[in-house]
């Protein structure tokens, strides 16, 4: 749920660009460069928050897996420890998959952003988007 909320900017990028960047006839009324820059900065803040959140979750679950592995070594026949270990390992894999999903979401959003803002704003250290 937390990631879903943090990904709202990506889900709404087309709407944000449509409301931010005017059509040719209204371009004189809005500073498109500053609007694109503002939107890009919002996206970067969101990406940083999400990366930190996912990394933090991975670290926490990884610590739990290490503890459960140690408990398994101490009590190899304990079914509850084995069950908990498998559950935490599954959770860890899911968290690691979130990092891959995050890359796909970022790429998709940046492609849309560059498509609309490339003539007006070039972000610092802009990644190559194909």
C-alpha positions in Angstrom: 0.0 0.0 0.0 2.8 2.4 0.9 4.5 1.8 -2.5 1.2 2.3 -4.3 0.8 5.7 -2.7 4.4 6.6 -3.5 3.8 5.6 -7.1 0.9 7.9 -7.6 3.0 10.5 -9.4 4.0 7.8 -12.0 0.4 6.7 -12.4 -0.7 10.2 -13.0 2.2 11.4 -15.2 0.1 11.8 -18.4 -2.5 13.8 -16.5 0.1 15.9 -14.8 1.8 16.7 -18.1 -1.5 17.5 -19.8 -2.4 19.9 -17.1 1.1 21.4 -16.8 2.2 21.8 -20.4 -0.3 23.8 -22.4 -1.1 23.4 -26.0 0.7 25.5 -28.6 -2.0 28.2 -28.4 -1.6 28.7 -24.6 2.2 28.4 -24.4 2.7 32.1 -23.8 0.7 32.0 -20.5 2.8 29.3 -18.8 6.6 28.9 -18.3 6.8 25.4 -19.7 10.5 25.1 -18.7 9.9 25.8 -15.1 6.8 23.5 -15.0 8.8 20.7 -16.5 11.6 21.3 -14.1 9.2 21.3 -11.1 7.6 18.1 -12.3 11.0 16.4 -12.8 12.1 17.4 -9.3 8.9 16.0 -7.8 9.5 12.7 -9.7 13.1 12.5 -8.4 12.0 13.1 -4.8 9.4 10.3 -5.2 12.0 8.0 -6.7 14.4 8.6 -3.9 11.8 8.0 -1.2 10.7 4.8 -2.9 14.2 3.5 -3.3 15.0 4.2 0.3 11.8 2.6 1.5 12.3 -0.6 -0.6 16.0 -0.8 0.5 15.0 -0.4 4.1 12.4 -3.2 3.8 15.0 -5.5 2.1 17.5 -4.8 4.9 14.9 -5.6 7.6 13.7 -8.8 6.0 17.3 -9.9 5.2 18.1 -9.5 8.9 15.1 -11.6 9.8 16.2 -14.3 7.3 19.8 -14.3 8.8 18.3 -14.7 12.3 16.1 -17.6 11.2 18.9 -19.3 9.4 20.9 -19.2 12.7 17.9 -20.6 14.6 17.6 -23.3 12.0 21.2 -24.3 12.5 20.6 -24.5 16.3 17.4 -26.5 15.9 17.4 -28.2 12.5 14.2 -30.3 13.3 12.1 -27.3 14.4 9.3 -27.2 11.8 8.1 -23.7 13.0 11.5 -22.2 12.4 11.7 -23.8 8.9 8.2 -22.5 8.1 9.1 -19.0 9.3 12.3 -19.1 7.4 10.6 -20.0 4.1 8.0 -17.3 4.7 10.7 -14.6 5.3 12.7 -15.8 2.2 9.6 -15.4 0.1 9.1 -12.0 1.5 12.7 -11.1 0.7 12.4 -12.3 -2.9 9.2 -10.2 -3.3 11.0 -7.1 -1.9 13.9 -7.7 -4.3 11.4 -8.0 -7.2 10.0 -4.6 -6.2 13.4 -3.1 -7.1 13.0 -4.5 -10.6 9.4 -3.3 -10.8 10.6 0.2 -9.7 13.0 0.4 -12.6 10.3 -0.5 -15.1 8.0 2.1 -13.5 10.7 4.8 -13.6 11.6 4.0 -17.2 7.9 4.2 -18.3 7.4 7.5 -16.5 10.6 9.1 -17.8 9.8 8.1 -21.4 6.5 9.9 -21.1 8.2 12.9 -19.4 10.9 13.3 -22.0 8.4 12.9 -24.8 6.5 16.0 -23.6 9.3 18.0 -22.0 12.4 17.3 -24.1 12.1 20.5 -26.1 11.7 22.7 -23.0 13.7 21.2 -20.2 16.8 18.9 -20.1 17.3 17.5 -16.6 20.8 17.4 -15.1 22.5 14.1 -15.8 19.5 13.0 -17.8 19.4 9.2 -18.4 19.2 8.0 -21.9 15.6 7.0 -22.7 14.9 5.1 -25.8 
